Amino acid sequence: MTKIAVFVGSLRKDSFNLSLAKNVERLSPEGVEFDYIDMDLPLYNQDLDGDMPAKVVEMKKTVEAADGVLFVTPEYNRSFSGVIKNAIDWASRPWGQSSFTGKPAAIIGASMGALGATQAQHDLRNVALFFDMKLMGQPEVYFNAATGLDEDGKAVESSEDFLRGFAEAFAKHVEANK
Ligand SMILES: Cc1cc2nc3c(=O)[nH]c(=O)nc-3n(C[C@H](O)[C@H](O)[C@H](O)COP(=O)(O)O)c2cc1C
């Protein structure tokens, strides 16, 4: 069993990024299990580093128990969403006890155009590298939700092989680096 902690950076009920994550989950090889982080967390407050909210403690445990981490980010104002940054800030603390250190990881994202959250993903790469995460470089997934998803959020047929290719490469990357 390969366990993946999944951070989806949108709280929107009909989030295209959540749909993207669900499609990657569906197209992943047998034995890969996605554990979706509850991203509806309180705002990070350093005063609470010694006594973190229960939801945050649970999130950190999920990440630490996972073999790998998948970030799925929308692009908000030419960067990744505050929802993702907030969860990352919690998971990175207390100082010296980051839940991310050394974990294999990948970053993907969707937007409503051909750029597919490109800038968001590149900004997030810098942050993930700070934690010495083993980031997969290829294949990149800059997903155009306008053309790549049907009205039920399922990947259109022409996108399936591409997403399956990503899912298979990521599963191998996690196995090789966990
Ligand atoms: C606050 C905000 C800022 C946005 N900024 C960008 C942007 O810089 N680039 C872009 O391609 N899309 C931008 N968008 C559009 C989002 O990519 C689009 O709403 C997308 O569907 C959000 O992801 P979701 O469907 O997972 O919630 C922005 C949307 C919001 C709400």
The ligand as an ORCA input file, in Angstrom:
! r2SCAN-3c Opt
* xyz 0 1
  C      -8.991     35.166     -5.820
  C      -8.809     34.541     -7.184
  C      -7.695     34.854     -7.923
  C      -7.475     34.226     -9.164
  N      -6.328     34.487     -9.853
  C      -6.036     33.743    -10.958
  C      -4.750     33.859    -11.589
  O      -3.891     34.610    -11.174
  N      -4.509     33.078    -12.683
  C      -5.451     32.203    -13.174
  O      -5.183     31.494    -14.146
  N      -6.675     32.076    -12.595
  C      -6.967     32.824    -11.501
  N      -8.186     32.678    -10.875
  C      -9.172     31.755    -11.450
  C      -9.002     30.367    -10.853
  O      -7.955     29.707    -11.514
  C     -10.303     29.595    -10.999
  O     -11.296     30.268    -10.245
  C     -10.185     28.173    -10.565
  O     -11.362     27.520    -10.937
  C      -9.985     28.049     -9.068
  O      -9.774     26.713     -8.709
  P     -10.928     25.754     -8.132
  O     -11.895     25.489     -9.245
  O     -10.188     24.529     -7.719
  O     -11.576     26.466     -6.969
  C      -8.427     33.315     -9.664
  C      -9.579     33.037     -8.907
  C      -9.770     33.627     -7.685
  C     -10.988     33.279     -6.861
*
